[in-house]
């Protein structure tokens, strides 16, 4: 293998960063990939904090189901829990959500750019049935 065949350190670093960004985005998409979790996020966005019971009152789901979905969102870092006595009050991590939105936008923008490069480079991408 010649020196020209070895990827540069900058290329490897960029690839690692890209992969890490994709992994982070995939984890967020997985956490938001259920209608109940999206509904929970919408409920929490409408208020500063809420305990599980308050969320259950607004959704047609059992308390245990909501609790499981809250845990998934918490593990993904999309919300945090403030302990108040025996209750946990959940609140959205807006910083993480803003980062997720920017990461998602960057992903879609990059796809559009790659599509444009493929089309202008003579490699027209077409959809086949």
WOVENLIN-V483523 format. One record per residue. RES is the residue in one letter. PSI is psi in whole degrees, -180 to 180 (* if undefined). BURIAL is I if it has 9 or more other C-alpha atoms within 8 Angstrom, else O. Layout:
res->{RES,RES}
psi->{PSI,PSI}
burial->{BURIAL,BURIAL}
//
This chain:
res->{X,X,X,X,X,X,X,X,X,X,X,X,X,X,X,X,X,X,X,X,X,X,X,X,X,X,X,X,X,X,X,X,X,X,X,X,X,X,X,X,X,X,X,X,X,X,X,X,X,X,X,X,X,X,X,X,X,X,X,X,X,X,X,X,X,X,X,X,X,X,X,X,X,X,X,X,X,X,X,X,X,X,X,X,X,X,X,X,X,X,X,X,X,X,X,X,X,X,X,X,X,X,X,X,X,X,X,X,X,X,X,X,X,X,X,X,X,X,X,X,X,X,X,X,X,X,X,X,X}
psi->{127,167,-29,-24,-13,125,145,158,-38,-41,-45,-42,-44,-40,-43,-44,-41,-45,-44,-41,-42,-39,-41,-43,-41,-39,-40,-45,-40,-44,-36,3,23,134,-35,-39,-36,-41,-39,-44,-42,-41,-45,-30,-27,-7,164,-51,162,144,168,-44,-37,-37,-43,-38,-21,-1,149,51,152,155,-42,-35,-46,-42,-43,-42,-37,-39,-42,-45,-38,-44,-30,-7,11,-15,162,168,128,119,124,96,-126,-9,148,123,123,144,148,145,91,-33,-45,-40,-38,-40,-40,-41,-43,-41,-43,-45,-43,-40,-50,-37,-42,-40,-44,-42,-43,-39,-45,-41,-41,-40,-40,-18,9,2,61,123,120,154,129,150,*}
burial->{O,O,O,O,O,O,O,O,O,O,O,I,O,O,O,O,O,O,O,O,I,O,O,O,I,O,I,I,O,O,I,I,O,O,O,O,I,I,I,I,I,O,I,I,O,O,O,O,I,I,I,I,O,O,I,I,O,O,O,O,O,O,I,O,O,I,I,O,I,I,O,I,I,I,O,I,I,I,I,I,I,O,O,O,O,O,O,I,I,I,I,I,I,O,O,I,I,O,O,I,O,O,I,I,O,O,O,O,O,O,O,O,O,O,I,O,O,I,I,O,O,O,O,O,O,O,O,O,O}
//
